[in-house]
Amino acid sequence: MGLELYLDLLSQPCRAVYIFAKKNGIPFELRTVELIKGQHLNKEFLPINSLQRVPTLKDGDFVLSESVAILIYLSFKYQTADHWYPSDLQARVRLHEYLGWHADCIRSIFGVSLWTQVLAPLIGVQVPEEKVKRNRTSVDQALQRLEDKFLRDKAFLTGQQVTLADLMALEELMQLVALGYDVFEGRPRLAAWHQRVEAFLGADLCQETHGPILNILEQATNNKLAKPPPEVCSYMLLRISRIP
C-alpha cells in the first residue's frame, strides 16, 4: 500500500496538505473522512488514528497526524523544492516562528465562523451574539498582526518565496471568505499576497481544493447538509461551548 492521506476538504489543515501534495506531484490515495458525519469518530478510523483527527498520513506502517508534521514529512521524503521548508537555518526558524504564532493565534480564531454560521445551526444551537462579535474583533486583530509582523513589505509571509507558512495561512483565510467575510477588502498588502500565492499554486488547483468550503454556506442555507448522528452532536455541543 502506498501513501494514504485521510482528509476532509472542509478542514483548513487538510486543504493545506492536499494542495501541497498535489502541487508537488506526490502520489497518494485520498481517503475522505467526513467530519460532519462524524466519520473521524467511527470505530473504523480509531485504529488508524487514536486521536480521531484529520489530516492523517499513513505511509505503510507509519502513521502521522498534525498538518505541520505531515507537511514537513512530505517535504523531506519527496525532496520538494527548498523554498517550501528552507534548509537555511534562519529562513527555517523564521518559518517556525510563523507556524508557532499561527497555531496559537490563527487556528483557534479563524475557524469559529464555520461553527457559528453552519455547524451550530445544523444541530439547532445558536451561538450568543456577543461571542460572534468577540470573535470578529479577534480576527481583525490577528489579520492586522499578520500584515504588520509577518507580511510587511515582503512578497510572502516569511520571505521572497512561498513556504509552508503561506499555505497554512491561505487556507485559514479562505475559510473566512467562504463564510462571507472578505478578509482582503481594505487590506491591499494582504490582497496582493493572496493573488501571488494563488498564482503560484495555480487557479485550477485552488478551485478544486476550495470548492467544498466555498459551497458550504449555500448548502447550509438550502438545508442540504444532513444532521449529524447523536454521538457527533454531543461532540459538537462540547466544541461549541468552548467558543470564547
C-alpha positions as semicolon CSV with decimal commas, in nm:
position;residue;x (nm);y (nm);z (nm)
1;M;0,000;0,000;0,000
2;G;0,132;0,343;-0,095
3;L;0,087;0,678;0,073
4;E;-0,263;0,742;0,206
5;L;-0,398;1,080;0,316
6;Y;-0,711;1,091;0,532
7;L;-0,868;1,431;0,469
8;D;-1,183;1,639;0,471
9;L;-1,150;1,946;0,248
10;L;-1,383;2,141;0,475
11;S;-1,085;2,148;0,712
12;Q;-0,820;2,417;0,666
13;P;-0,519;2,198;0,759
14;C;-0,650;1,917;0,537
15;R;-0,665;2,155;0,243
16;A;-0,308;2,269;0,308
17;V;-0,186;1,907;0,299
18;Y;-0,393;1,830;-0,012
19;I;-0,264;2,133;-0,205
20;F;0,095;2,062;-0,107
21;A;0,076;1,701;-0,222
22;K;-0,098;1,786;-0,549
23;K;0,125;2,084;-0,629
24;N;0,437;1,875;-0,579
25;G;0,313;1,575;-0,775
26;I;0,322;1,346;-0,472
27;P;0,130;1,025;-0,543
28;F;-0,128;0,940;-0,277
29;E;-0,458;0,768;-0,219
30;L;-0,722;1,008;-0,090
31;R;-0,927;0,865;0,197
32;T;-1,211;1,107;0,261
33;V;-1,320;1,134;0,624
34;E;-1,637;1,343;0,651
35;L;-1,621;1,535;0,976
36;I;-1,984;1,649;0,976
37;K;-2,091;1,285;0,953
38;G;-1,857;1,201;1,240
39;Q;-1,653;0,955;1,038
40;H;-1,343;1,055;1,237
41;L;-1,517;0,918;1,547
42;N;-1,610;0,584;1,390
43;K;-1,454;0,266;1,523
44;E;-1,314;0,200;1,174
45;F;-1,099;0,513;1,193
46;L;-0,980;0,458;1,551
47;P;-0,704;0,206;1,462
48;I;-0,572;0,449;1,202
49;N;-0,553;0,749;1,432
50;S;-0,633;0,710;1,801
51;L;-0,652;1,090;1,828
52;Q;-0,951;1,075;1,589
53;R;-0,829;1,374;1,392
54;V;-0,760;1,468;1,033
55;P;-0,541;1,521;0,846
56;T;-0,377;1,185;0,896
57;L;-0,097;1,037;0,686
58;K;-0,043;0,664;0,652
59;D;0,273;0,554;0,476
60;G;0,286;0,177;0,507
61;D;0,302;0,110;0,881
62;F;0,397;0,470;0,959
63;V;0,109;0,690;1,072
64;L;0,135;1,062;1,135
65;S;-0,113;1,326;1,245
66;E;-0,096;1,707;1,268
67;S;-0,074;1,906;0,947
68;V;0,264;2,074;1,005
69;A;0,432;1,742;1,085
70;I;0,274;1,588;0,774
71;L;0,389;1,875;0,551
72;I;0,745;1,853;0,683
73;Y;0,747;1,475;0,639
74;L;0,629;1,506;0,279
75;S;0,881;1,779;0,202
76;F;1,168;1,558;0,320
77;K;1,050;1,225;0,182
78;Y;0,972;1,359;-0,164
79;Q;1,257;1,614;-0,167
80;T;1,035;1,904;-0,266
81;A;1,179;2,241;-0,363
82;D;1,381;2,404;-0,086
83;H;1,162;2,714;-0,070
84;W;0,877;2,519;0,092
85;Y;1,080;2,423;0,400
86;P;1,412;2,607;0,370
87;S;1,740;2,440;0,455
88;D;1,891;2,773;0,559
89;L;1,875;2,790;0,939
90;Q;1,748;3,144;0,975
91;A;1,489;3,101;0,700
92;R;1,369;2,777;0,859
93;V;1,331;2,915;1,209
94;R;1,156;3,221;1,064
95;L;0,907;2,976;0,915
96;H;0,867;2,801;1,251
97;E;0,820;3,138;1,418
98;Y;0,518;3,193;1,198
99;L;0,386;2,839;1,241
100;G;0,403;2,874;1,619
101;W;0,211;3,201;1,609
102;H;-0,032;3,052;1,359
103;A;-0,114;2,764;1,593
104;D;-0,179;2,997;1,885
105;C;-0,341;3,298;1,719
106;I;-0,496;3,186;1,389
107;R;-0,616;2,827;1,427
108;S;-0,813;2,899;1,744
109;I;-0,988;3,202;1,594
110;F;-1,043;3,174;1,219
111;G;-1,241;2,851;1,227
112;V;-1,510;2,984;1,461
113;S;-1,725;3,128;1,179
114;L;-1,794;2,781;1,042
115;W;-1,919;2,676;1,384
116;T;-2,135;2,984;1,440
117;Q;-2,285;3,006;1,090
118;V;-2,309;2,642;0,979
119;L;-2,240;2,375;1,239
120;A;-2,422;2,519;1,541
121;P;-2,744;2,591;1,344
122;L;-2,718;2,243;1,190
123;I;-2,781;2,092;1,534
124;G;-3,027;2,359;1,644
125;V;-2,792;2,572;1,853
126;Q;-2,738;2,946;1,836
127;V;-2,407;3,093;1,946
128;P;-2,457;3,411;2,154
129;E;-2,408;3,729;1,953
130;E;-2,150;3,863;2,196
131;K;-1,931;3,561;2,122
132;V;-1,969;3,619;1,747
133;K;-1,870;3,985;1,784
134;R;-1,579;3,899;2,011
135;N;-1,451;3,652;1,754
136;R;-1,474;3,909;1,473
137;T;-1,270;4,152;1,679
138;S;-1,008;3,884;1,742
139;V;-0,999;3,800;1,371
140;D;-0,944;4,164;1,277
141;Q;-0,663;4,199;1,530
142;A;-0,496;3,881;1,402
143;L;-0,521;3,997;1,041
144;Q;-0,353;4,323;1,133
145;R;-0,070;4,140;1,307
146;L;-0,040;3,904;1,012
147;E;0,024;4,204;0,788
148;D;0,236;4,412;1,024
149;K;0,454;4,144;1,182
150;F;0,490;3,877;0,915
151;L;0,399;4,007;0,568
152;R;0,515;4,366;0,596
153;D;0,672;4,459;0,258
154;K;0,772;4,105;0,156
155;A;0,625;3,903;-0,128
156;F;0,534;3,618;0,107
157;L;0,493;3,572;0,480
158;T;0,847;3,472;0,572
159;G;1,047;3,592;0,271
160;Q;1,050;3,633;-0,104
161;Q;0,938;3,278;-0,182
162;V;0,637;3,065;-0,096
163;T;0,674;2,846;0,212
164;L;0,453;2,618;0,417
165;A;0,356;2,930;0,614
166;D;0,178;3,081;0,315
167;L;-0,009;2,758;0,251
168;M;-0,130;2,728;0,610
169;A;-0,233;3,094;0,622
170;L;-0,411;3,085;0,286
171;E;-0,643;2,805;0,395
172;E;-0,740;2,980;0,717
173;L;-0,822;3,300;0,528
174;M;-1,024;3,110;0,267
175;Q;-1,232;2,963;0,550
176;L;-1,345;3,314;0,639
177;V;-1,400;3,415;0,276
178;A;-1,627;3,112;0,232
179;L;-1,834;3,224;0,531
180;G;-1,890;3,569;0,380
181;Y;-1,608;3,773;0,533
182;D;-1,386;3,922;0,263
183;V;-1,066;3,946;0,464
184;F;-0,884;4,106;0,170
185;E;-1,115;4,407;0,137
186;G;-0,939;4,720;0,258
187;R;-0,613;4,528;0,300
188;P;-0,418;4,581;-0,025
189;R;-0,098;4,417;0,100
190;L;-0,286;4,104;0,205
191;A;-0,487;4,104;-0,118
192;A;-0,169;4,125;-0,327
193;W;-0,016;3,842;-0,123
194;H;-0,326;3,633;-0,183
195;Q;-0,301;3,686;-0,558
196;R;0,067;3,589;-0,559
197;V;0,008;3,270;-0,361
198;E;-0,285;3,155;-0,575
199;A;-0,097;3,243;-0,895
200;F;0,191;3,025;-0,777
201;L;-0,038;2,735;-0,683
202;G;-0,249;2,762;-0,997
203;A;-0,613;2,859;-1,040
204;D;-0,730;2,506;-1,122
205;L;-0,577;2,352;-0,809
206;C;-0,715;2,630;-0,589
207;Q;-1,062;2,595;-0,740
208;E;-1,055;2,217;-0,695
209;T;-0,943;2,241;-0,334
210;H;-1,162;2,530;-0,225
211;G;-1,481;2,409;-0,394
212;P;-1,624;2,222;-0,092
213;I;-1,576;2,505;0,156
214;L;-1,690;2,777;-0,086
215;N;-2,021;2,591;-0,125
216;I;-2,081;2,515;0,242
217;L;-2,283;2,827;0,327
218;E;-2,517;2,776;0,031
219;Q;-2,567;2,412;0,128
220;A;-2,647;2,513;0,484
221;T;-2,889;2,786;0,373
222;N;-3,071;2,542;0,145
223;N;-3,082;2,269;0,412
224;K;-2,870;2,034;0,205
225;L;-2,648;1,926;0,495
226;A;-2,758;1,615;0,679
227;K;-2,789;1,646;1,055
228;P;-2,502;1,464;1,228
229;P;-2,576;1,147;1,428
230;P;-2,639;1,184;1,804
231;E;-2,288;1,085;1,912
232;V;-2,143;1,354;1,685
233;C;-2,392;1,613;1,813
234;S;-2,261;1,559;2,166
235;Y;-1,906;1,620;2,048
236;M;-2,017;1,930;1,856
237;L;-2,203;2,074;2,156
238;L;-1,889;2,044;2,364
239;R;-1,684;2,219;2,095
240;I;-1,941;2,498;2,060
241;S;-1,948;2,552;2,438
242;R;-1,575;2,623;2,427
243;I;-1,607;2,918;2,187
244;P;-1,475;3,211;2,393
